[in-house]
Amino acid sequence: MKFHEDDRAQRLLDLFPIEGQVNVSYVNSTEHIVAWHRHKIQDDYWCCLKGSFKVGLSDGVEVLWQYLSDKNFSVLHIPPPLWHGYKALEPGSIMLYYLTKKYNPNDEWKVLPGYFKEDWSTKSQ
């Protein structure tokens, strides 16, 4: 098991000795956007264990929004080559994610938030 920390989150990586990889991210900031990236080989499966997340998914043309929360438990499947990323909506949110392959930096492509002209803000009614 590995530990990684940066301005966005603290992460426990590669929790179990399996073919894929199970990770946990503890996200304390609601200001940081962890986006955008995609893979050509691995699938991601995300679920929120605590708090809530705004998740962006894009085929490169359109951005769709999903919401993951501990109040409405679900698992989000993200197949390649969808662009994806997230923003915590509550401090102290926790994301559990399963990768079908061990993390490989050669299977990850990144662009900055705003690349698709998307709006990550929280809308007031």
C-alpha positions as CSV (number, residue, x, y, z in Angstrom):
1,M,0.0,0.0,0.0
2,K,1.2,3.5,-0.9
3,F,0.3,6.9,0.5
4,H,0.3,10.1,-1.7
5,E,-0.7,13.6,-0.6
6,D,-0.9,16.9,-2.6
7,D,-3.0,20.1,-2.5
8,R,-6.1,18.2,-3.7
9,A,-6.3,15.1,-1.5
10,Q,-4.7,12.4,0.5
11,R,-4.7,9.0,-1.2
12,L,-4.2,5.4,-0.2
13,L,-3.1,3.5,-3.3
14,D,-3.1,-0.1,-4.3
15,L,-4.8,-1.4,-1.1
16,F,-5.1,-5.1,-2.1
17,P,-2.8,-7.5,-4.0
18,I,-5.1,-8.0,-7.0
19,E,-4.8,-7.7,-10.8
20,G,-6.5,-4.3,-10.7
21,Q,-6.0,-1.6,-8.1
22,V,-8.2,-0.3,-5.3
23,N,-7.6,3.3,-4.0
24,V,-9.2,5.7,-1.6
25,S,-9.0,9.5,-1.8
26,Y,-9.7,11.8,1.2
27,V,-10.7,15.2,-0.2
28,N,-10.7,18.1,2.2
29,S,-11.1,21.0,-0.3
30,T,-14.2,21.9,-2.2
31,E,-12.2,24.3,-4.3
32,H,-10.0,21.9,-6.2
33,I,-11.1,20.1,-9.4
34,V,-9.5,16.8,-10.1
35,A,-10.0,16.7,-13.8
36,W,-9.7,15.9,-16.7
37,H,-8.1,12.6,-17.6
38,R,-8.8,9.5,-19.6
39,H,-7.5,6.0,-20.2
40,K,-7.4,3.8,-23.3
41,I,-7.0,0.5,-21.4
42,Q,-8.3,0.6,-17.8
43,D,-11.9,1.1,-16.6
44,D,-12.6,3.0,-13.4
45,Y,-15.4,2.3,-10.9
46,W,-16.0,5.1,-8.4
47,C,-18.2,5.3,-5.3
48,C,-18.5,7.9,-2.6
49,L,-18.0,6.5,1.0
50,K,-18.5,9.8,2.7
51,G,-19.7,13.3,1.6
52,S,-20.5,14.0,-2.0
53,F,-18.9,14.6,-5.4
54,K,-19.8,16.3,-8.6
55,V,-18.4,14.1,-11.4
56,G,-17.8,15.2,-15.0
57,L,-17.8,12.8,-17.9
58,S,-17.0,13.8,-21.5
59,D,-16.7,12.1,-24.8
60,G,-14.7,15.1,-26.0
61,V,-17.7,16.9,-27.3
62,E,-20.4,17.0,-24.5
63,V,-20.0,17.1,-20.7
64,L,-22.4,15.1,-18.6
65,W,-22.7,15.5,-14.8
66,Q,-23.2,12.8,-12.3
67,Y,-23.4,13.1,-8.5
68,L,-22.1,10.6,-6.1
69,S,-23.1,10.8,-2.4
70,D,-23.1,8.7,0.8
71,K,-26.8,9.5,1.0
72,N,-27.6,7.8,-2.4
73,F,-25.0,5.1,-2.7
74,S,-24.1,3.9,-6.2
75,V,-21.1,2.8,-8.2
76,L,-20.2,4.8,-11.3
77,H,-18.5,2.8,-14.2
78,I,-16.2,4.9,-16.3
79,P,-15.1,3.0,-19.5
80,P,-12.3,4.1,-21.8
81,P,-11.9,6.5,-23.5
82,L,-14.3,8.8,-21.5
83,W,-12.7,11.9,-20.0
84,H,-13.5,12.1,-16.3
85,G,-12.9,14.1,-13.2
86,Y,-14.5,15.3,-10.0
87,K,-14.9,18.0,-7.4
88,A,-15.9,17.4,-3.8
89,L,-19.0,19.2,-2.7
90,E,-18.4,18.7,1.0
91,P,-15.1,19.0,3.0
92,G,-13.9,15.6,4.1
93,S,-15.5,13.6,1.3
94,I,-14.1,10.1,0.6
95,M,-13.9,8.4,-2.8
96,L,-13.3,4.7,-3.2
97,Y,-12.2,3.7,-6.7
98,Y,-11.3,0.5,-8.4
99,L,-9.1,0.4,-11.5
100,T,-9.3,-2.7,-13.7
101,K,-5.5,-2.5,-14.3
102,K,-2.7,-1.3,-12.1
103,Y,-2.1,2.4,-12.6
104,N,0.1,3.0,-15.6
105,P,1.1,6.6,-16.4
106,N,1.4,5.7,-20.1
107,D,-2.4,5.0,-20.1
108,E,-3.4,8.4,-18.8
109,W,-3.9,11.5,-20.8
110,K,-4.7,14.8,-19.0
111,V,-6.2,18.2,-19.9
112,L,-6.9,21.1,-17.5
113,P,-10.3,22.0,-16.0
114,G,-12.1,24.3,-18.4
115,Y,-10.8,22.5,-21.5
116,F,-14.3,21.5,-22.5
117,K,-15.7,25.0,-21.5
118,E,-17.6,23.3,-18.7
119,D,-18.8,24.9,-15.5
120,W,-17.8,23.2,-12.2
121,S,-19.5,25.8,-10.0
122,T,-22.4,24.9,-7.8
123,K,-25.6,26.5,-9.1
124,S,-28.0,28.3,-6.8
125,Q,-31.7,27.9,-7.5
